[in-house]
């Protein structure tokens, strides 16, 4: 059975250093099998964003991965 794991990350975007750190972090998460689903501003001026990630997970049992 296939189900998804999800993560939510928070990044600053104001400076070039912030954006470089976001890129490096997302590259690491991508290497772990995650993909970006959505990017949403977390502040009115867009200087902070929430990044939503997901990856497929394969479960052996039909009971694993079911919503509560």
Secondary structure, DSSP 4 states (H G I P E B T S, - for coil): -EEEEEEEEEEE-SSHHHHHHHHHHHHHHHHTT-EEEEEEESSTTSSEEEEEEEEEEE-SSTTTT---
